[in-house]
Structure formats: structure tokens, C-alpha cells
Amino acid sequence: MKFTELGLSAEIQRAVAAQGYDTPTPIQAQAIPVVLAGRDLMACAQTGTGKTAGFTLPILQLLSGGRAKPKRPRVLVLTPTRELAQQVEKAVQTYGKALRWLNTACLVGGAPMFAQIKQLQRQCDVVVATPGRLLDHLNRRKIKLSDVEVLILDEADRMLDMGFAEDIDAIVA
Ligand code: AMP
């Protein structure tokens, strides 16, 4: 299978090709059509098998029609660690280069609150966050999640192992 067969727009395909990839990995070939169809998905694959692009590419495709409402995130990605959040945000920016209006925010612990609050004051379409810091912003009413259309729990098993279950429940609520 080729990326051209997955129903991704030409501009997203170009961003993938610019990274040197023309063949989707198995997790991508299986996950991308399901996400594009708007269905819930639980997927499992080892690190290094292209999971990040597996959810990033179809989400960018779903967003590519443009902004619906101003000032509210439409995609929320939760990750267990700051490093993973930063990697995911970078992937969204890399593959989403052609969506010139696309803004992202990375809300992680160990980084200054103030800079993150400033980021949230402009429209952030995709928010990548660790659960604790996101709850902090929610409690301070610095972010609203009422327009989130897609929720990704990246490395969900690790988040549960790290004791984030309650935080995730609160965020989902
Ligand atoms: P991940 O499993 O998301 O951590 O991705 C591992 C690495 O695979 C990253 O460096 C990606 O850039 C790379 N990658 C993602 N998709 C593909 C693909 N279709 N073919 C080859 N490498 C890929």
C-alpha cells in the first residue's frame, strides 16, 4: 500500500513525502482509514513503528477544511511525559506545514505557566499536554475543551501506570 491510497489530501501527502516516506507502516495503514471515518480506535504497536503519524495524519486531514469556531482547541492529545508531548507537537507541525493557519500549544509541567497561558490566548487548534499541567490550566480557566472533536490518549497504558487515571477522568468530564 502507498500513502496515495489512504485518502489523505495532496498537501498532507506532500508533507509525508518530504519526510522521505512513501509506504505507510502497518499501524498507519490500519489506523488512518478508521480515524478518517470518525470512528473510535484503540491501537497498539511498538515504539518506532510510526504511531504518531498514524494518528497525526488523519487528524490533520479532518482539520484541513479550516476553522469552525474561533479560539477553541479541536484536537487534544494527552501524553504521559513532557518529551513525548514535545515530539507529538513537532510531528503535528511537520505534517501540518501546509495548513498555514494551524496553531498548536504544548502544555507540559516543568515549563513556565505564563508562556503557556500566552499561547492559549491565540487560537490553538491542536493542544498537546500532560494531564497534570492541563488540569492546572483548566482549573485556572485558561482553556476550554468544550469544542474538542478528537481526543488522543498517546501511550495510554503508560499514563495509567503512572497514576494519571483520575486526572484523565477529570479532563474527559
Ligand atoms: P513513532 O512510532 O511515532 O515514534 O515513529 C518512529 C519513527 O518512524 C519516526 O522517526 C517517524 O519519523 C518514522 N516514520 C513514521 N512514519 C513512517 C513511515 N511511513 N515510514 C518510515 N518511517 C516512518
Backbone and ligand atoms as CSV (ligand in chain L), in Angstrom:
chain,resi,resn,atom,element,x,y,z
A,1,MET,N,N,0.837,-1.216,0.000
A,1,MET,CA,C,0.000,0.000,0.000
A,1,MET,C,C,0.869,1.262,0.000
A,2,LYS,N,N,0.359,2.304,-0.663
A,2,LYS,CA,C,1.081,3.582,-0.713
A,2,LYS,C,C,0.272,4.644,0.049
A,3,PHE,N,N,0.936,5.718,0.451
A,3,PHE,CA,C,0.217,6.808,1.121
A,3,PHE,C,C,-0.861,7.408,0.221
A,4,THR,N,N,-0.627,7.330,-1.102
A,4,THR,CA,C,-1.590,7.912,-2.038
A,4,THR,C,C,-2.949,7.207,-1.992
A,5,GLU,N,N,-2.980,5.995,-1.434
A,5,GLU,CA,C,-4.234,5.219,-1.430
A,5,GLU,C,C,-5.048,5.436,-0.159
A,6,LEU,N,N,-4.581,6.298,0.741
A,6,LEU,CA,C,-5.222,6.368,2.061
A,6,LEU,C,C,-6.271,7.473,2.183
A,7,GLY,N,N,-6.462,8.236,1.127
A,7,GLY,CA,C,-7.491,9.276,1.197
A,7,GLY,C,C,-7.025,10.547,1.890
A,8,LEU,N,N,-5.699,10.743,1.935
A,8,LEU,CA,C,-5.172,11.985,2.516
A,8,LEU,C,C,-5.022,13.023,1.409
A,9,SER,N,N,-5.166,14.293,1.774
A,9,SER,CA,C,-5.091,15.348,0.758
A,9,SER,C,C,-3.685,15.429,0.159
A,10,ALA,N,N,-3.606,16.058,-1.003
A,10,ALA,CA,C,-2.316,16.171,-1.701
A,10,ALA,C,C,-1.299,16.905,-0.829
A,11,GLU,N,N,-1.772,17.930,-0.100
A,11,GLU,CA,C,-0.798,18.704,0.688
A,11,GLU,C,C,-0.258,17.894,1.876
A,12,ILE,N,N,-1.097,17.071,2.462
A,12,ILE,CA,C,-0.606,16.225,3.564
A,12,ILE,C,C,0.315,15.136,2.995
A,13,GLN,N,N,-0.048,14.609,1.852
A,13,GLN,CA,C,0.827,13.609,1.213
A,13,GLN,C,C,2.198,14.208,0.891
A,14,ARG,N,N,2.205,15.477,0.473
A,14,ARG,CA,C,3.488,16.132,0.173
A,14,ARG,C,C,4.344,16.247,1.428
A,15,ALA,N,N,3.695,16.589,2.552
A,15,ALA,CA,C,4.441,16.714,3.810
A,15,ALA,C,C,5.033,15.368,4.220
A,16,VAL,N,N,4.291,14.287,3.964
A,16,VAL,CA,C,4.793,12.943,4.282
A,16,VAL,C,C,5.975,12.611,3.357
A,17,ALA,N,N,5.784,12.907,2.065
A,17,ALA,CA,C,6.844,12.603,1.094
A,17,ALA,C,C,8.114,13.391,1.419
A,18,ALA,N,N,7.930,14.624,1.928
A,18,ALA,CA,C,9.088,15.452,2.270
A,18,ALA,C,C,9.907,14.820,3.399
A,19,GLN,N,N,9.261,13.969,4.200
A,19,GLN,CA,C,9.987,13.254,5.259
A,19,GLN,C,C,10.650,11.987,4.709
A,20,GLY,N,N,10.390,11.701,3.429
A,20,GLY,CA,C,11.022,10.538,2.804
A,20,GLY,C,C,10.209,9.255,2.897
A,21,TYR,N,N,8.925,9.361,3.275
A,21,TYR,CA,C,8.108,8.149,3.421
A,21,TYR,C,C,7.122,8.032,2.271
A,22,ASP,N,N,7.048,6.859,1.646
A,22,ASP,CA,C,6.001,6.654,0.645
A,22,ASP,C,C,5.106,5.468,0.986
A,23,THR,N,N,5.569,4.649,1.926
A,23,THR,CA,C,4.798,3.463,2.294
A,23,THR,C,C,4.358,3.575,3.749
A,24,PRO,N,N,3.069,3.492,4.011
A,24,PRO,CA,C,2.628,3.538,5.410
A,24,PRO,C,C,3.077,2.290,6.161
A,25,THR,N,N,3.404,2.451,7.415
A,25,THR,CA,C,3.709,1.289,8.252
A,25,THR,C,C,2.385,0.575,8.546
A,26,PRO,N,N,2.435,-0.674,9.029
A,26,PRO,CA,C,1.176,-1.411,9.285
A,26,PRO,C,C,0.210,-0.653,10.200
A,27,ILE,N,N,0.719,-0.033,11.274
A,27,ILE,CA,C,-0.201,0.674,12.182
A,27,ILE,C,C,-0.843,1.868,11.461
A,28,GLN,N,N,-0.101,2.506,10.575
A,28,GLN,CA,C,-0.654,3.642,9.819
A,28,GLN,C,C,-1.701,3.156,8.819
A,29,ALA,N,N,-1.381,2.092,8.095
A,29,ALA,CA,C,-2.320,1.578,7.082
A,29,ALA,C,C,-3.639,1.153,7.730
A,30,GLN,N,N,-3.550,0.644,8.965
A,30,GLN,CA,C,-4.773,0.178,9.629
A,30,GLN,C,C,-5.515,1.303,10.346
A,31,ALA,N,N,-4.750,2.234,10.929
A,31,ALA,CA,C,-5.391,3.258,11.764
A,31,ALA,C,C,-5.968,4.415,10.945
A,32,ILE,N,N,-5.254,4.828,9.913
A,32,ILE,CA,C,-5.644,6.064,9.204
A,32,ILE,C,C,-7.075,5.991,8.655
A,33,PRO,N,N,-7.476,4.913,7.971
A,33,PRO,CA,C,-8.855,4.873,7.458
A,33,PRO,C,C,-9.910,4.925,8.570
A,34,VAL,N,N,-9.603,4.316,9.719
A,34,VAL,CA,C,-10.576,4.286,10.823
A,34,VAL,C,C,-10.756,5.695,11.403
A,35,VAL,N,N,-9.645,6.414,11.581
A,35,VAL,CA,C,-9.728,7.783,12.117
A,35,VAL,C,C,-10.435,8.694,11.109
A,36,LEU,N,N,-10.110,8.515,9.831
A,36,LEU,CA,C,-10.756,9.352,8.802
A,36,LEU,C,C,-12.271,9.120,8.776
A,37,ALA,N,N,-12.676,7.909,9.130
A,37,ALA,CA,C,-14.109,7.600,9.151
A,37,ALA,C,C,-14.775,8.128,10.416
A,38,GLY,N,N,-13.976,8.727,11.310
A,38,GLY,CA,C,-14.536,9.330,12.515
A,38,GLY,C,C,-14.875,8.323,13.599
A,39,ARG,N,N,-14.285,7.135,13.490
A,39,ARG,CA,C,-14.605,6.103,14.483
A,39,ARG,C,C,-13.614,6.100,15.637
A,40,ASP,N,N,-14.049,5.573,16.790
A,40,ASP,CA,C,-13.143,5.409,17.925
A,40,ASP,C,C,-12.171,4.284,17.612
A,41,LEU,N,N,-10.973,4.398,18.172
A,41,LEU,CA,C,-9.939,3.422,17.841
A,41,LEU,C,C,-9.017,3.221,19.030
A,42,MET,N,N,-8.731,1.948,19.322
A,42,MET,CA,C,-7.673,1.642,20.285
A,42,MET,C,C,-6.618,0.849,19.521
A,43,ALA,N,N,-5.405,1.372,19.491
A,43,ALA,CA,C,-4.365,0.743,18.682
A,43,ALA,C,C,-3.133,0.483,19.527
A,44,CYS,N,N,-2.419,-0.552,19.157
A,44,CYS,CA,C,-1.257,-0.968,19.929
A,44,CYS,C,C,-0.126,-1.321,18.966
A,45,ALA,N,N,1.012,-0.683,19.109
A,45,ALA,CA,C,2.175,-1.011,18.284
A,45,ALA,C,C,3.418,-0.543,19.016
A,46,GLN,N,N,4.543,-1.186,18.720
A,46,GLN,CA,C,5.770,-0.848,19.437
A,46,GLN,C,C,6.260,0.550,19.069
A,47,THR,N,N,7.046,1.112,19.976
A,47,THR,CA,C,7.677,2.407,19.702
A,47,THR,C,C,8.530,2.295,18.434
A,48,GLY,N,N,8.483,3.338,17.626
A,48,GLY,CA,C,9.305,3.334,16.416
A,48,GLY,C,C,8.598,2.768,15.200
A,49,THR,N,N,7.301,2.489,15.343
A,49,THR,CA,C,6.566,1.902,14.212
A,49,THR,C,C,5.650,2.923,13.538
A,50,GLY,N,N,5.807,4.201,13.890
A,50,GLY,CA,C,5.063,5.238,13.176
A,50,GLY,C,C,3.677,5.530,13.723
A,51,LYS,N,N,3.486,5.261,15.015
A,51,LYS,CA,C,2.163,5.519,15.616
A,51,LYS,C,C,1.787,6.995,15.572
A,52,THR,N,N,2.776,7.841,15.824
A,52,THR,CA,C,2.478,9.275,15.899
A,52,THR,C,C,1.865,9.768,14.586
A,53,ALA,N,N,2.501,9.413,13.471
A,53,ALA,CA,C,1.935,9.808,12.171
A,53,ALA,C,C,0.609,9.093,11.942
A,54,GLY,N,N,0.465,7.912,12.523
A,54,GLY,CA,C,-0.778,7.147,12.363
A,54,GLY,C,C,-1.992,7.897,12.864
A,55,PHE,N,N,-1.829,8.691,13.926
A,55,PHE,CA,C,-2.998,9.498,14.346
A,55,PHE,C,C,-2.896,10.952,13.876
A,56,THR,N,N,-1.655,11.448,13.698
A,56,THR,CA,C,-1.496,12.851,13.299
A,56,THR,C,C,-2.018,13.105,11.878
A,57,LEU,N,N,-1.679,12.225,10.950
A,57,LEU,CA,C,-2.056,12.479,9.546
A,57,LEU,C,C,-3.581,12.527,9.347
A,58,PRO,N,N,-4.337,11.535,9.835
A,58,PRO,CA,C,-5.784,11.640,9.613
A,58,PRO,C,C,-6.425,12.798,10.364
A,59,ILE,N,N,-5.870,13.159,11.520
A,59,ILE,CA,C,-6.434,14.292,12.261
A,59,ILE,C,C,-6.223,15.587,11.483
A,60,LEU,N,N,-5.038,15.726,10.904
A,60,LEU,CA,C,-4.781,16.930,10.094
A,60,LEU,C,C,-5.733,16.966,8.912
A,61,GLN,N,N,-5.983,15.788,8.352
A,61,GLN,CA,C,-6.931,15.724,7.235
A,61,GLN,C,C,-8.332,16.196,7.688
A,62,LEU,N,N,-8.743,15.747,8.881
A,62,LEU,CA,C,-10.069,16.141,9.394
A,62,LEU,C,C,-10.125,17.647,9.664
A,63,LEU,N,N,-8.982,18.220,10.042
A,63,LEU,CA,C,-8.946,19.661,10.328
A,63,LEU,C,C,-8.792,20.505,9.075
A,64,SER,N,N,-8.404,19.877,7.966
A,64,SER,CA,C,-7.917,20.655,6.814
A,64,SER,C,C,-8.986,21.501,6.139
A,65,GLY,N,N,-10.236,21.266,6.467
A,65,GLY,CA,C,-11.304,22.092,5.901
A,65,GLY,C,C,-11.284,23.517,6.429
A,66,GLY,N,N,-10.537,23.761,7.496
A,66,GLY,CA,C,-10.457,25.113,8.048
A,66,GLY,C,C,-11.072,25.177,9.434
A,67,ARG,N,N,-11.034,26.358,10.003
A,67,ARG,CA,C,-11.514,26.541,11.374
A,67,ARG,C,C,-13.026,26.665,11.435
A,68,ALA,N,N,-13.615,25.985,12.396
A,68,ALA,CA,C,-15.046,26.132,12.599
A,68,ALA,C,C,-15.296,27.322,13.524
A,69,LYS,N,N,-15.002,27.136,14.808
A,69,LYS,CA,C,-15.222,28.219,15.778
A,69,LYS,C,C,-13.890,28.824,16.166
A,70,PRO,N,N,-13.865,30.095,16.477
A,70,PRO,CA,C,-12.595,30.689,16.889
A,70,PRO,C,C,-12.242,30.339,18.336
A,71,LYS,N,N,-10.962,30.345,18.605
A,71,LYS,CA,C,-10.444,30.352,19.987
A,71,LYS,C,C,-10.588,29.061,20.781
A,72,ARG,N,N,-11.015,27.990,20.148
A,72,ARG,CA,C,-11.148,26.760,20.937
A,72,ARG,C,C,-10.388,25.613,20.270
A,73,PRO,N,N,-9.672,24.814,21.089
A,73,PRO,CA,C,-8.991,23.659,20.512
A,73,PRO,C,C,-9.984,22.604,19.997
A,74,ARG,N,N,-9.632,21.980,18.872
A,74,ARG,CA,C,-10.485,20.936,18.298
A,74,ARG,C,C,-9.892,19.546,18.497
A,75,VAL,N,N,-8.584,19.525,18.768
A,75,VAL,CA,C,-7.910,18.244,18.986
A,75,VAL,C,C,-7.102,18.335,20.274
A,76,LEU,N,N,-7.237,17.322,21.126
A,76,LEU,CA,C,-6.454,17.262,22.355
A,76,LEU,C,C,-5.693,15.944,22.381
A,77,VAL,N,N,-4.384,16.050,22.548
A,77,VAL,CA,C,-3.540,14.857,22.675
A,77,VAL,C,C,-2.958,14.848,24.079
A,78,LEU,N,N,-3.218,13.787,24.833
A,78,LEU,CA,C,-2.610,13.643,26.159
A,78,LEU,C,C,-1.467,12.647,26.073
A,79,THR,N,N,-0.355,13.002,26.695
A,79,THR,CA,C,0.802,12.098,26.706
A,79,THR,C,C,1.307,11.970,28.147
A,80,PRO,N,N,2.008,10.896,28.451
A,80,PRO,CA,C,2.489,10.733,29.831
A,80,PRO,C,C,3.663,11.646,30.181
A,81,THR,N,N,4.464,12.041,29.208
A,81,THR,CA,C,5.678,12.802,29.530
A,81,THR,C,C,5.817,14.052,28.676
A,82,ARG,N,N,6.612,14.961,29.217
A,82,ARG,CA,C,6.900,16.209,28.513
A,82,ARG,C,C,7.591,15.937,27.173
A,83,GLU,N,N,8.557,14.987,27.197
A,83,GLU,CA,C,9.332,14.711,25.985
A,83,GLU,C,C,8.416,14.195,24.873
A,84,LEU,N,N,7.509,13.308,25.241
A,84,LEU,CA,C,6.607,12.760,24.222
A,84,LEU,C,C,5.678,13.860,23.699
A,85,ALA,N,N,5.203,14.721,24.594
A,85,ALA,CA,C,4.323,15.816,24.159
A,85,ALA,C,C,5.049,16.695,23.144
A,86,GLN,N,N,6.311,16.988,23.427
A,86,GLN,CA,C,7.076,17.843,22.504
A,86,GLN,C,C,7.274,17.162,21.151
A,87,GLN,N,N,7.503,15.842,21.184
A,87,GLN,CA,C,7.651,15.094,19.926
A,87,GLN,C,C,6.363,15.119,19.113
A,88,VAL,N,N,5.239,14.941,19.815
A,88,VAL,CA,C,3.953,14.918,19.110
A,88,VAL,C,C,3.666,16.294,18.512
A,89,GLU,N,N,3.921,17.348,19.291
A,89,GLU,CA,C,3.674,18.690,18.751
A,89,GLU,C,C,4.527,18.928,17.504
A,90,LYS,N,N,5.769,18.461,17.546
A,90,LYS,CA,C,6.661,18.633,16.390
A,90,LYS,C,C,6.112,17.879,15.180
A,91,ALA,N,N,5.599,16.683,15.408
A,91,ALA,CA,C,5.039,15.899,14.292
A,91,ALA,C,C,3.833,16.626,13.691
A,92,VAL,N,N,2.982,17.195,14.551
A,92,VAL,CA,C,1.803,17.926,14.055
A,92,VAL,C,C,2.264,19.111,13.198
A,93,GLN,N,N,3.294,19.787,13.670
A,93,GLN,CA,C,3.786,20.959,12.909
A,93,GLN,C,C,4.438,20.528,11.596
A,94,THR,N,N,5.180,19.430,11.644
A,94,THR,CA,C,5.871,18.950,10.433
A,94,THR,C,C,4.858,18.514,9.371
A,95,TYR,N,N,3.930,17.652,9.760
A,95,TYR,CA,C,2.977,17.119,8.780
A,95,TYR,C,C,1.894,18.148,8.433
A,96,GLY,N,N,1.723,19.136,9.320
A,96,GLY,CA,C,0.676,20.130,9.081
A,96,GLY,C,C,1.191,21.420,8.480
A,97,LYS,N,N,2.394,21.378,7.963
A,97,LYS,CA,C,3.030,22.592,7.442
A,97,LYS,C,C,2.148,23.322,6.423
A,98,ALA,N,N,1.442,22.551,5.616
A,98,ALA,CA,C,0.645,23.168,4.542
A,98,ALA,C,C,-0.606,23.876,5.088
A,99,LEU,N,N,-1.025,23.522,6.292
A,99,LEU,CA,C,-2.192,24.196,6.885
A,99,LEU,C,C,-1.654,25.448,7.589
A,100,ARG,N,N,-1.534,26.502,6.834
A,100,ARG,CA,C,-0.779,27.662,7.324
A,100,ARG,C,C,-1.412,28.309,8.550
A,101,TRP,N,N,-2.718,28.139,8.702
A,101,TRP,CA,C,-3.420,28.757,9.821
A,101,TRP,C,C,-3.300,27.941,11.103
A,102,LEU,N,N,-2.775,26.721,10.995
A,102,LEU,CA,C,-2.802,25.787,12.130
A,102,LEU,C,C,-1.888,26.239,13.266
A,103,ASN,N,N,-2.447,26.351,14.456
A,103,ASN,CA,C,-1.649,26.667,15.641
A,103,ASN,C,C,-1.688,25.500,16.616
A,104,THR,N,N,-0.580,25.298,17.290
A,104,THR,CA,C,-0.520,24.241,18.297
A,104,THR,C,C,-0.082,24.847,19.625
A,105,ALA,N,N,-0.377,24.127,20.694
A,105,ALA,CA,C,0.161,24.512,22.005
A,105,ALA,C,C,0.626,23.249,22.698
A,106,CYS,N,N,1.692,23.380,23.449
A,106,CYS,CA,C,2.225,22.243,24.201
A,106,CYS,C,C,2.200,22.624,25.682
A,107,LEU,N,N,1.356,21.947,26.449
A,107,LEU,CA,C,1.163,22.303,27.857
A,107,LEU,C,C,1.743,21.200,28.730
A,108,VAL,N,N,2.952,21.424,29.198
A,108,VAL,CA,C,3.623,20.386,29.977
A,108,VAL,C,C,4.194,20.975,31.252
A,109,GLY,N,N,4.341,20.097,32.245
A,109,GLY,CA,C,4.943,20.521,33.503
A,109,GLY,C,C,6.417,20.853,33.301
A,110,GLY,N,N,6.971,21.578,34.243
A,110,GLY,CA,C,8.391,21.913,34.162
A,110,GLY,C,C,8.692,23.028,33.183
A,111,ALA,N,N,7.642,23.661,32.676
A,111,ALA,CA,C,7.809,24.801,31.769
A,111,ALA,C,C,6.986,25.947,32.348
A,112,PRO,N,N,7.370,27.201,32.083
A,112,PRO,CA,C,6.664,28.325,32.708
A,112,PRO,C,C,5.181,28.375,32.318
A,113,MET,N,N,4.309,28.548,33.323
A,113,MET,CA,C,2.867,28.676,33.089
A,113,MET,C,C,2.567,29.866,32.179
A,114,PHE,N,N,3.261,30.962,32.467
A,114,PHE,CA,C,2.890,32.216,31.817
A,114,PHE,C,C,2.988,32.112,30.291
A,115,ALA,N,N,4.074,31.503,29.817
A,115,ALA,CA,C,4.266,31.384,28.362
A,115,ALA,C,C,3.144,30.530,27.765
A,116,GLN,N,N,2.716,29.506,28.511
A,116,GLN,CA,C,1.636,28.642,28.007
A,116,GLN,C,C,0.306,29.393,27.977
A,117,ILE,N,N,0.070,30.204,29.006
A,117,ILE,CA,C,-1.173,30.997,29.041
A,117,ILE,C,C,-1.196,31.949,27.849
A,118,LYS,N,N,-0.039,32.523,27.556
A,118,LYS,CA,C,0.047,33.426,26.402
A,118,LYS,C,C,-0.270,32.690,25.106
A,119,GLN,N,N,0.268,31.473,25.004
A,119,GLN,CA,C,-0.017,30.648,23.815
A,119,GLN,C,C,-1.520,30.410,23.676
A,120,LEU,N,N,-2.169,30.192,24.815
A,120,LEU,CA,C,-3.602,29.855,24.783
A,120,LEU,C,C,-4.469,31.058,24.445
A,121,GLN,N,N,-3.890,32.241,24.522
A,121,GLN,CA,C,-4.690,33.433,24.221
A,121,GLN,C,C,-4.938,33.604,22.728
A,122,ARG,N,N,-4.097,32.950,21.897
A,122,ARG,CA,C,-4.424,32.954,20.466
A,122,ARG,C,C,-5.165,31.642,20.189
A,123,GLN,N,N,-5.669,31.507,19.006
A,123,GLN,CA,C,-6.372,30.260,18.691
A,123,GLN,C,C,-5.389,29.101,18.657
A,124,CYS,N,N,-5.644,28.056,19.443
A,124,CYS,CA,C,-4.828,26.845,19.362
A,124,CYS,C,C,-5.716,25.728,18.859
A,125,ASP,N,N,-5.435,25.229,17.683
A,125,ASP,CA,C,-6.289,24.204,17.085
A,125,ASP,C,C,-5.993,22.830,17.677
A,126,VAL,N,N,-4.717,22.584,17.909
A,126,VAL,CA,C,-4.291,21.294,18.461
A,126,VAL,C,C,-3.522,21.553,19.754
A,127,VAL,N,N,-3.974,20.949,20.843
A,127,VAL,CA,C,-3.275,21.078,22.120
A,127,VAL,C,C,-2.693,19.718,22.488
A,128,VAL,N,N,-1.411,19.720,22.782
A,128,VAL,CA,C,-0.740,18.510,23.251
A,128,VAL,C,C,-0.345,18.777,24.693
A,129,ALA,N,N,-0.688,17.862,25.599
A,129,ALA,CA,C,-0.496,18.188,27.012
A,129,ALA,C,C,-0.230,16.954,27.852
A,130,THR,N,N,0.440,17.182,28.976
A,130,THR,CA,C,0.477,16.149,30.007
A,130,THR,C,C,-0.703,16.432,30.946
A,131,PRO,N,N,-1.292,15.367,31.539
A,131,PRO,CA,C,-2.560,15.559,32.258
A,131,PRO,C,C,-2.504,16.575,33.398
A,132,GLY,N,N,-1.438,16.526,34.207
A,132,GLY,CA,C,-1.375,17.408,35.372
A,132,GLY,C,C,-1.386,18.880,34.986
A,133,ARG,N,N,-0.565,19.240,34.016
A,133,ARG,CA,C,-0.476,20.644,33.618
A,133,ARG,C,C,-1.761,21.105,32.927
A,134,LEU,N,N,-2.363,20.203,32.169
A,134,LEU,CA,C,-3.617,20.587,31.516
A,134,LEU,C,C,-4.690,20.875,32.571
A,135,LEU,N,N,-4.753,20.024,33.603
A,135,LEU,CA,C,-5.741,20.253,34.677
A,135,LEU,C,C,-5.504,21.592,35.357
A,136,ASP,N,N,-4.240,21.914,35.531
A,136,ASP,CA,C,-3.865,23.194,36.119
A,136,ASP,C,C,-4.476,24.353,35.297
A,137,HIS,N,N,-4.324,24.284,33.991
A,137,HIS,CA,C,-4.888,25.328,33.120
A,137,HIS,C,C,-6.420,25.315,33.172
A,138,LEU,N,N,-6.986,24.116,33.224
A,138,LEU,CA,C,-8.457,24.024,33.289
A,138,LEU,C,C,-8.964,24.665,34.580
A,139,ASN,N,N,-8.300,24.343,35.706
A,139,ASN,CA,C,-8.723,24.879,36.996
A,139,ASN,C,C,-8.586,26.400,37.060
A,140,ARG,N,N,-7.610,26.922,36.326
A,140,ARG,CA,C,-7.448,28.384,36.275
A,140,ARG,C,C,-8.301,29.015,35.182
A,141,ARG,N,N,-9.090,28.187,34.525
A,141,ARG,CA,C,-9.981,28.642,33.433
A,141,ARG,C,C,-9.216,29.339,32.306
A,142,LYS,N,N,-8.071,28.782,31.981
A,142,LYS,CA,C,-7.263,29.341,30.893
A,142,LYS,C,C,-7.507,28.607,29.580
A,143,ILE,N,N,-8.234,27.496,29.647
A,143,ILE,CA,C,-8.516,26.740,28.428
A,143,ILE,C,C,-9.918,26.142,28.539
A,144,LYS,N,N,-10.608,26.075,27.407
A,144,LYS,CA,C,-11.930,25.441,27.358
A,144,LYS,C,C,-11.857,24.269,26.401
A,145,LEU,N,N,-12.392,23.142,26.833
A,145,LEU,CA,C,-12.291,21.946,25.994
A,145,LEU,C,C,-13.630,21.565,25.374
A,146,SER,N,N,-14.583,22.484,25.438
A,146,SER,CA,C,-15.939,22.123,25.013
A,146,SER,C,C,-16.075,21.912,23.505
A,147,ASP,N,N,-15.090,22.334,22.721
A,147,ASP,CA,C,-15.173,22.129,21.274
A,147,ASP,C,C,-14.200,21.072,20.763
A,148,VAL,N,N,-13.647,20.307,21.693
A,148,VAL,CA,C,-12.727,19.257,21.261
A,148,VAL,C,C,-13.511,18.164,20.521
A,149,GLU,N,N,-13.023,17.864,19.324
A,149,GLU,CA,C,-13.674,16.843,18.499
A,149,GLU,C,C,-12.944,15.511,18.558
A,150,VAL,N,N,-11.627,15.586,18.763
A,150,VAL,CA,C,-10.825,14.359,18.762
A,150,VAL,C,C,-9.947,14.352,20.005
A,151,LEU,N,N,-10.008,13.262,20.751
A,151,LEU,CA,C,-9.153,13.085,21.935
A,151,LEU,C,C,-8.241,11.887,21.697
A,152,ILE,N,N,-6.945,12.121,21.848
A,152,ILE,CA,C,-5.960,11.044,21.704
A,152,ILE,C,C,-5.309,10.807,23.057
A,153,LEU,N,N,-5.292,9.566,23.485
A,153,LEU,CA,C,-4.534,9.195,24.682
A,153,LEU,C,C,-3.291,8.456,24.187
A,154,ASP,N,N,-2.200,9.180,24.046
A,154,ASP,CA,C,-0.982,8.582,23.499
A,154,ASP,C,C,-0.260,7.855,24.628
A,155,GLU,N,N,0.137,6.626,24.356
A,155,GLU,CA,C,0.737,5.764,25.386
A,155,GLU,C,C,-0.178,5.702,26.609
A,156,ALA,N,N,-1.428,5.361,26.342
A,156,ALA,CA,C,-2.444,5.310,27.406
A,156,ALA,C,C,-2.037,4.341,28.517
A,157,ASP,N,N,-1.441,3.222,28.137
A,157,ASP,CA,C,-1.048,2.242,29.161
A,157,ASP,C,C,-0.043,2.853,30.142
A,158,ARG,N,N,0.899,3.617,29.588
A,158,ARG,CA,C,1.914,4.244,30.446
A,158,ARG,C,C,1.276,5.315,31.338
A,159,MET,N,N,0.299,6.040,30.786
A,159,MET,CA,C,-0.366,7.061,31.619
A,159,MET,C,C,-1.070,6.399,32.803
A,160,LEU,N,N,-1.694,5.248,32.546
A,160,LEU,CA,C,-2.375,4.547,33.646
A,160,LEU,C,C,-1.346,4.032,34.655
A,161,ASP,N,N,-0.235,3.481,34.140
A,161,ASP,CA,C,0.832,3.007,35.036
A,161,ASP,C,C,1.360,4.137,35.913
A,162,MET,N,N,1.370,5.351,35.368
A,162,MET,CA,C,1.928,6.490,36.101
A,162,MET,C,C,0.896,7.137,37.030
A,163,GLY,N,N,-0.306,6.554,37.087
A,163,GLY,CA,C,-1.305,7.041,38.042
A,163,GLY,C,C,-2.125,8.221,37.548
A,164,PHE,N,N,-2.260,8.378,36.233
A,164,PHE,CA,C,-2.984,9.523,35.669
A,164,PHE,C,C,-4.487,9.254,35.475
A,165,ALA,N,N,-4.965,8.093,35.902
A,165,ALA,CA,C,-6.356,7.731,35.587
A,165,ALA,C,C,-7.354,8.797,36.065
A,166,GLU,N,N,-7.164,9.259,37.306
A,166,GLU,CA,C,-8.112,10.251,37.855
A,166,GLU,C,C,-8.055,11.561,37.085
A,167,ASP,N,N,-6.839,11.986,36.772
A,167,ASP,CA,C,-6.673,13.231,36.007
A,167,ASP,C,C,-7.350,13.106,34.644
A,168,ILE,N,N,-7.160,11.965,33.998
A,168,ILE,CA,C,-7.749,11.772,32.668
A,168,ILE,C,C,-9.279,11.791,32.775
A,169,ASP,N,N,-9.810,11.132,33.809
A,169,ASP,CA,C,-11.264,11.144,34.011
A,169,ASP,C,C,-11.766,12.591,34.151
A,170,ALA,N,N,-11.030,13.378,34.935
A,170,ALA,CA,C,-11.462,14.770,35.165
A,170,ALA,C,C,-11.408,15.563,33.858
A,171,ILE,N,N,-10.394,15.335,33.057
A,171,ILE,CA,C,-10.259,16.056,31.787
A,171,ILE,C,C,-11.394,15.650,30.833
A,172,VAL,N,N,-11.646,14.349,30.757
A,172,VAL,CA,C,-12.715,13.869,29.875
A,172,VAL,C,C,-14.068,14.441,30.315
A,173,ALA,N,N,-14.277,14.498,31.632
A,173,ALA,CA,C,-15.553,15.045,32.134
A,173,ALA,C,C,-15.701,16.499,31.755
L,1,AMP,P1,P,6.819,6.681,16.247
L,1,AMP,O1,O,6.477,5.221,16.338
L,1,AMP,O2,O,5.643,7.542,16.021
L,1,AMP,O3,O,7.680,7.144,17.393
L,1,AMP,O4,O,7.715,6.879,14.904
L,1,AMP,C1,C,9.006,6.365,14.801
L,1,AMP,C2,C,9.779,6.944,13.615
L,1,AMP,O5,O,9.252,6.426,12.388
L,1,AMP,C3,C,9.724,8.446,13.480
L,1,AMP,O6,O,11.058,8.918,13.379
L,1,AMP,C4,C,8.981,8.715,12.204
L,1,AMP,O7,O,9.503,9.839,11.539
L,1,AMP,C5,C,9.217,7.445,11.407
L,1,AMP,N1,N,8.104,7.131,10.474
L,1,AMP,C6,C,6.809,7.495,10.579
L,1,AMP,N2,N,6.100,7.037,9.539
L,1,AMP,C7,C,6.956,6.344,8.765
L,1,AMP,C8,C,6.801,5.614,7.529
L,1,AMP,N3,N,5.629,5.501,6.924
L,1,AMP,N4,N,7.887,5.015,7.024
L,1,AMP,C9,C,9.079,5.099,7.644
L,1,AMP,N5,N,9.301,5.763,8.790
L,1,AMP,C10,C,8.241,6.391,9.358
